[in-house]
């Protein structure tokens, strides 16, 4: 947690759920008492040549940062993966997204999937649909919400939750 | 192959062998009849926080490009990996390196390990030490050469070989 980060401050959080074909993103604004939905969507990369897909992810993330001006970024921390081939593809997409975020000088916060589930549903083994349901309720989103965008917004909310807790602990210990 | 690329042209090639801890790099200059060694080395990333390591790779690759001004880049094409966890780490490092190269507008050429071995040793299943031995002979390098830097130079030489063949085919078909 940045020492300049204060509880009274409104902060814009970018969440990213990277993938080699679809990268979900979401932006929320965390105020003093609530979280406000700003935007969400999916970066769909079409290029056949894999290095070009990585560049599309990198450029698109930079563009999203330019448009919505988030100040902090949350991404899923991946420890293990079932399949080595898909882990390699996911890793590259994740590398491209993180480099774009760091090029824009945003601090990166990593959360394990179980932390997101715990923060939103209260259970570390909750289903993805339960997370999606809670994202929609907490941000007042009506209608369709793509699963990749929902996962990205879930990361934003998890970070917001952890940030508030950390700020409260800091406040109580500095009193 | 870029249509502006001509056989008479001297071209600087950057080879990169990415890894989450050590990323090897090499630069050669391909003239009309020979390949000249320019530089090689290893980017060693120290940061404990993985996103910071990716940024170090990204920044270091950009710095190497700024110093040595290569015009084309060769990287190993990875299809499969034995271990999902190391595939994920390698993928992220590879994504960071490719994004840096593409940010500097260099075309990226991918070669499978067996293509590098075939081009240098004449056998797709050659040992890494045989590749290293040939890299040293072909570029007239005396003394120690780290394996990661040697792999990166092997990629440069493989690309140079493929480029020359492609240019010869183009010349013979346009006559």
Interface residues (C-beta under 8 A of the other chain):
Chain A: X50 X51 X52 X54 X55 X58 X75 X78 X79 X80 X81 X82 X83 X84 X85 X87 X88 X89 X90 X91 X92 X93 X94 X95 X96 X98 X99 X100 X101 X102 X103 X108 X110
Chain B: X50 X51 X52 X54 X55 X58 X75 X78 X79 X80 X81 X82 X83 X84 X85 X87 X88 X89 X90 X91 X92 X93 X94 X95 X96 X98 X99 X100 X101 X102 X103 X108 X110
